[in-house]
Amino acid sequence: MVSKRVARLLFLFIFVSGLVEAVVSPVPAPPKQPAKSYLLIDFNSDSVLAEKNIDQQIEPASITKLMTAYVVYKELDAGRLSLDESVTVSEKAWRMGGSKMFIEVGKKVRLGDLLKGLVIQSGNDAAVALAEHIAGSESTFADYMNQYAQSLGMTKTNFVNSTGWPHRNHRTTARDIAALGKAIIKEFPHHYALYSEKKFTFNGIPQYNRNKLLWRDKTVDGMKTGHTESAGYCLISSAKRDDMRLIAVVLGTRSEKARADVSQSLLSYGFRFYESNRLYAAGEGLNQTRIWKGENENLSLGLKDDLHVTIPRGQYKYLDAVMDVNKDIIAPVAKGQQLGTVKVMFDGEEILSRPLVALQSVAEGSIWQRTKDQIIQLFR
């Protein structure tokens, strides 16, 4: 027979052991997916939650049209284009094979309708018509595309056309596609809504969005499919649940169903096992520090951008932040000048850091103020 005292000690040991084990709940590895490459990221923090061959160059197929649309959005927002202006359809645009919105040669089409045909119907004819209207030729438009790709950090991407038509020099990666998708959502939220539309009718012909996840999962609100014989079936998708948005890039699957299944599996994994938190807002005062020899004695420090972190779900209590502020900060100081670092810790380990910057400028003080602070510093 086990005595009551031993039983209590045994219970206490089991209880305490359970607490120790529960410090950080384990997260299972993401399921392996039948695709050439894939990537799952948190939109806010850029944390990678699942990946395979994300820097391997592949054919993007019609996912190319994300960049075609990105250039159009840039032109629209700069006031150089209007959704209501007319675009004359060339013979080249009219003759394009593959997916089409069925525009007719020589006819004038509203630019806003071409944009819908590009995004919803994935029209190759719409892509060429827009490219020629903006740049005069599709090859010149591809130069625009590559310039914007470089500005977005898409270092392993090269475009030679506006459609994704197969070409040996037309290449990108899962990482670069995710960067482009994020840029569209972040920079053009008013245009991004178009990616959730399921149907568009033009010239009496109704056609449906090829992103089947729009019908499967109400939290999925975009983005773009692609398919060629050489590229396989591809999909970049995005979904938002509460305050967390994920982006999944899936390239080189064997069927429409497979690309949807793999994408859904990745999104479900991310939402099930992770959570996204905004720790600090941009411009929020995080620290008041002494500034010497300035017109003011106090300086507020914070962050240039919102600080988001992605952690295993339910583990927020194990987050901590440490602020390292430069010693003896001397005026003048410019707004945005780095004067320290914010380090975010999870379960005692540093997971990211961001520059701590001045939230306002402080000019050099008067001779009296500078002299006084010099004396104080000497005695310190």
N, C-alpha and C positions, 0 to 999 in steps of 0.2 A: 504494500500500500504506500502511495506517495503522500507525505504529510501535507497539511494545508499550507505550511510555510514554503515548502519546496514548490508546491503547485503555483503559489502566488509569484514566486521568483521566476518560475518557468514562463508564466503568463506575461510577466513584466519584460522578460528577455525577448519573447516573441513580439510583443507590442513595440518595444524600442527598435528591434531589428527591422520591423515593418516600416517604422518611421524613417530609419536610415536609408532603406532601399527606395523609399518614396521621394527622396530628395529631388531627383529629376526623373520623370517617367521616360522610359526608352521610346524612341520612335523607330518603327520598322523601316527597313530599306524600301525604297519605292519599287513597285513591281516592274520587272523587265518587260519591255514592250517590243512587239514585232514591227520595228521601223528602222530605217537606215540611221536616222538621228532624231533626237527629240530634246526638248528643253522645257522645264516648268519653272517660272519665276514669280516672285511676289512683285506686283507692280510698284508698290510704294517703297520697298526697301531694296529691290534688285536682288534679294536673296535667291540663290539657286536651290530649288527643292528636289529636282530630279534632272538627270542629264544623260545623254549618250551622243558621242561624236559631235559635240556642238560647234566645233571649229572646222569640221570637214566640209569642204566646198561641194555643193550639189547644185543641180538645176532647180530653180524656184518655181518653174511653171507659172501659173497664173497668179501666184502670190506676188509676182512682180508688180501686179496692178496696184498693190499697196503704195509703192513708190510713185507710180503714175498718178495716183490720186493725191499723194502728198504734195507733189509739184503743183497740181491744180489748186489744192487748198492754199498753198503759199501765194499763188497768183491772185486768188480770190481775196484773201485777207489783205494783200497789198493794194487792192483796188485796181489791179491791172486786168482783171476779168470780172464778168458779171454772170450770174446764173441765168439771166434772161437774154443774153446776147445769142446771136445765131451763128452756127458753125456750118460751113458748106462741106458736104461729104465728098471726099475724093474717090477716084476709082480704086486706088490702093486700099483705102479703108473699107469700101464696099466689098472688095474681093477677098478680104481676110477670111481664112478658114477657121475651124474650131468653133468655140462658143461665140454667139452673135446676139445683138439686140435687133438686127434686121433693119438697119438704116439703108437708105437708097441713094445711089450715086447722083450727085448734082443737087440733091435736096438740101434745104436748110433745116437744121435741127437745133432746138434750144439747148444751150450748154448744160443746163440743169438736168435735162433728160439724158444727155450723154453721160453725165456723172452717175446717174442712177443705173444706166445700162452697164457702166463700168463696174460699179460696186455690187449691185444686186445680181445682175445677169452674167457678170464676168465677160462682157462683150469685147472680143478682140477688135471688132470694127469700131466700137466706141473708143477704145484705147488709142488706136491709130488716128482717128479723127481729132481727138483732143490733143495728141502729141503734135500733129501737123498744124493745128490752129494756134498752139502756143509758141512753137519753135520754128515753124516753116517746114521742117522735115522730121521724120522719126529719129534719124541718126543724131541730129542736133539736140533733139529732146532727150536722148539717152545721155548726152553730155550733162544736161541739167540734172538728170537722175543721179549720175555718178558724183557730181559736185555735192548734192545734198546728202548722198550716202556717206561721203567723207566727213561732212560736218556733223553727222550723227555718230561718228566713230565706227562705221561699218567697214572696217579695214580689209575684209576678205570678200568684198562684194564688187562685182563689175556687171553693169547692164549694157546690153547692146540693142535692146528694143523695149517697147512700152507694154508688150503683151505677155512675155514669158515664152514666146515661140522658141523651140530648141535651137541652141547655138553653143558651140564648144567654149566660147568665151563669156557666156552668160551664166554667171555663178554667184552664189551667196552661201551663207551658213545659217544654222539655227540661231546662233547667238546674234547675228546681224539682223535677222528677221524679227527677233524679239525686240531689239532696240528700235526698229522701225515701227512696229506695232505700238510700243509704249509711247513713242513720239506722237503718233497720230492721236491716241487717246488723250494724252496730256496737252498737246498744243491745240487740237481742234475738236473739243468736246461737242461743239455744235454740229460739226460734220460727221463725227463718229456715230451719231444716232442712226445714220443711214445704213450702217452695217447690220442693224437688227431687223430691217424690213425684210419680210419673207417673200414678197411678190412685187413685180413691176410689169405693167402692161404697156407695150409700145407698138404702134402700128397695128393695133388690134390683136397682138400676139402676147398672151400672158406667159410669163416665165417666173420660175421660183428660185430663190436663193439656194445655192448648193451646200450651204452650211447646215447640215441636218441637226446639229446640236441646238439650233434655234427652236426646233420642235420638241426636242427631248428634255431640255433643261431650261426652265424659265429664267435662271440666273445668268445664262449665256447671252451676251448682247452683241456679238461680233466674233471673228473678223472675216477671214478670206480663205477660200479653197484654191487648190491648184492640181492639175493633172496633165501629164504627158506620158507616153510609153516609157521614155527613158527616166523621167523623174519619179514615176509612181504617183500615188495619191497622197496629197499633202494638205495640211490645214494648220492655220494659226487661229486660235480661238481665245476669247477672254470672257471671264465670268466674274461677277461681283456678288458676294454674300456679306451682308451687314457692311462693315467698313473695310473688308478685305477684298482686293481684286487680284486675280491670278491671270497670267498669260501662259498658254501652252502652245508650243510649236512642235508639230509632228510632220516628218518628212520621209517619203519613200515607203509607204505602206502598199498593200496589194489590192485594196478595193476601197470604194466609198464607205462601206460599212466599217472596214478596219480602221480607217483614219478617224472616223467618228468615235469608235469604241476606244481606241488608244487615247484620244484626246479626253474623252469623258473619264477614263480611268485615271489619268494624270491629275485632272482637276479635282476629282473626288478624293484622291490621296492627299492633295495639298490642303483642301479645306478640312478634311477629317483630322489631320495630325498637326496642323500648324495654325497659328494665329498671328495677326499683324497688329502692332500697336504703334501709335504715334506718341513718342516720349516727350518731345518738345516741339513747339511751333516756331517757325521762322520769325526772328525779331523779338522773341520772348526774352525778357531779362532773366538770365540764369545766375548771374553773379554780379555783385557790386564790389569793385576793387578800388584801391587808392591809386590816384594818378598824381605824379609829382611834377611841380613846376608848370602847372597848367592853369587856365582861367577857372577851371572847376577842380575840386578835390576828389570827386567820385566819378567813376566810369562804369557804365552798365555793359556787360558782356553777354553775348548770346550766339545764335546760329544764323547763317545766311539762308538756309533752307530747312524745311520741316525734317525732323529726325524720326524715321520709322525703323522698327526692328521686327524681325520675324523669328518667333521662338516656338518650341513645342507647345501645343495647346494645353492650357491650364497651368502653365509654369511661370506666370507673370511675377509671382512673388520672389522668384530667384533672380530677377533683374536688378541691377544697381548701376549707378553712374558716378564717375569720379571726374572732378574738374581740376586740371593742372593749369594754373594761371602764372604767367610770367612774373618774375620778381622785379621790383623797382621799375615800373612803367613810367616813362618820362614823356611829357608833352613836347611837341605836338603829336597827336594821334589822329589818323584819318578813319572815318567810318568804314567798316569792313576790314580793317587791318587785323591780322591774326595776332592774338595776344595770349593764346593758350590752346588747350585741347580738352574736349569732352571724350572720355573713354567709357564705353558701355560694357558692363560686365554681366555675364550670365553664369550663375553657379560658380562665381569666383574667377572665371576666365574671361579675358577681353575678347569680345566678338566684333567690335568695330570702334572707330574713333572718328571724330569730326573736328574741324578747326573752330575754336572759340574766338569770336571776333568782336571788335568794338561796335556798339550799336549807335554811337554818335561820334562826331568829330570833337576833339578838344584842342583848342588853340593854345599856343604858349602863353603863359601868364605874364603879368607885369614884372618889372625888375624886383619890386618888393616881394611878390609871391615866389619868384624864383630863388631869391636870396634866402627867404624864410625857410623854404623847403630844403635848400642846400644845407642850412644849419641843422635842421631837424634830422636829415639823413646822416650827417656827420656824427651826431650823438646817438643815433640808432645803432 
